[in-house]
Each structure stands twice: as C-alpha cells, then as structure tokens.
Amino acid sequence: MKVLNPSIKHHLIIGVVLCLWSFLFAFFTRPFEHGYMDLQVWIRVSVGFSLATFISYALVGLYQKVLFEKISKWNILLEISTYVLFYLLYTVITFTYYKGSIIRGNYDFFRFFSLIIVNIALIFTPIIFLLRRYSIKLIPKKEEFITIKGDNKLDFLKIKKDELICVSNSQNYVEIFFLENDQLKTKLIRSSMKKIQYDFDFLIQVHRSHLIN
C-alpha cells in the first residue's frame, strides 16, 4: 500500500473496531482455557485483551503519523513496519497481562506466541488490511484549481477543476462552460481548442469543436 491516511482520528476508530472484535474473539473462542476461569474471569480476560489491541493500534497510529510527517511518503516496507510494530506491542502487552494475577497463565512465552499470537495474527491481519484500505477513502480531497489563459494577460479564468463542464470552439475564441455556486456560467477567452487541449489533457474531445471534462 503506497498511500497512507495519517489521520489519528480515523485510526483511533480502527482501533475501536479492532478492540470490539478482539473482545468478542477472546470471549467466545477462549483461546486458552485452564479449567478454573468462570464467566466473570473471562469477561476480565476479554476486556484486557481488547484494551491491549486498542493501545497497540493507537501507538501504531501515532508512530505512522510522526513518520509520515517527517518523510512525506509511504511505501510497502513502511506499511509492513506498522504491522510488525502492532504485533510486537500486542505480544508484549498481552503476554504481560496473561502472566499477571488475573489469568496466571501456564504457557511460557514461546508457547504463548505460537499458540495464541500466531493464530490471532492470521485472523487480525486481513481485518487490519481491509480497515486500513478503507481509511484511504476517507482522506479529504483537496480542491484543485486550474487557470485557463487567453492571448491577453487579463484574459483568464480561474476555477475549480471539477467545476469545468466543457469547452466549445467559437471562431477565434473558446467558450468555457463552468459552474459557479451551482449556476451554469460561460466565458469567452481568446484562445484555440488545440491550446486548451494541450494545456488540460484531462479534457476529452467528443467533437472537433467540443471538449468535455
């Protein structure tokens, strides 16, 4: 994934979704059952694991925002690093909680990692991937302006790119059709269709005298 949504807000929402999913997963699947855990204990266990998920992903969100602001780019290796950091934090937090007074777990670190963390990672990874992909769609679109210039210095039109409707040839002029406050407007500019098409290659020629956005 070569694009990143650096918004802390959006990634905290992802953290909440993962937190809720982690609670349900831990509560209903009970990945480790030592035979002495009643319902009340399993609720506390599930809450602990879900909070570990949220804290781990929240720290990942902070890490990637700082990193992105520093280097102003994103690539697959950096994306992979966020997963590695998440599972590293998640493993440390959950294992510490697992060995604490609430669970008093019997597994050593190697067994805990191979039986619990690996299985959770196999389920978590595609969910995290899909949520992060969706977060990219939430990136606010920047308004892009274009300036259509005529032969004279004072003959120009500056509008938003998505407000340009079409351009029509009118002898020695081109007629620009555009939206302004949701109203259709036109402006004549002394220029040629060929120059307009060269300057704005996103326009599509549908007729020798007409270009559309």
Steps between C-alpha positions, in 0.01 A plus 500: 500500500667820379246744645440578866221674684700666781191612694526400867121529528433247223755254638359530851166395348676201347646430844152501652372258234794266565445537874136388474588216267780389735261493797252280313776274372655448844166458675342248263802300376691497832840439338640361826289324759672387817187355659460746789362806317136578557289747300606802706867419452456455124333839475805657667732299277315614188500863615875483560572354157271751327665794678840363399381502139383861521815625675726319251321639196474850649879504544537378141280787383721750684818338367389509135376860524835622638691296241281617211532867599876459517563331164180599309469165324374149553585163350451128551798463735370777724154341490647166607683675784166611647382138514827388659478777761136419573565130561813575701308733733200268510716199589683679781182648652288185476773269628559728798126500568482122447767433762342748747278430799171492305587213265814350658573330169695174478652550154858616459569776247577264210183296550291814551637653182460188283154401628339839567675783315556315171135393479379849591733652239357274230153636577594861583721571198234490225262700721764767565588504129140558393443769764818682400403480133161646582663783700669620180158577355438733796788730405347843426539595137689820438327748274703536184487829312586556135564825315394528137703776335422688181728691264465816709649523849169606653308235310488199737264291710593330829257230613492168684592211276180311571289808423612510138226347284615534142679720247359590157668661202368843400703627201806676654374436852411207721188503711549358848199346673544469876310495829505784748295460817312218323408738218609431142718785370692563179802709408662576165878489493716577199681173450488186287357155563839348426669708772227425755525128431880515529490692830227280656549143384222372727244649258352256251430601142152385400481714186747712311339805663429364849698378801342362817630450850 
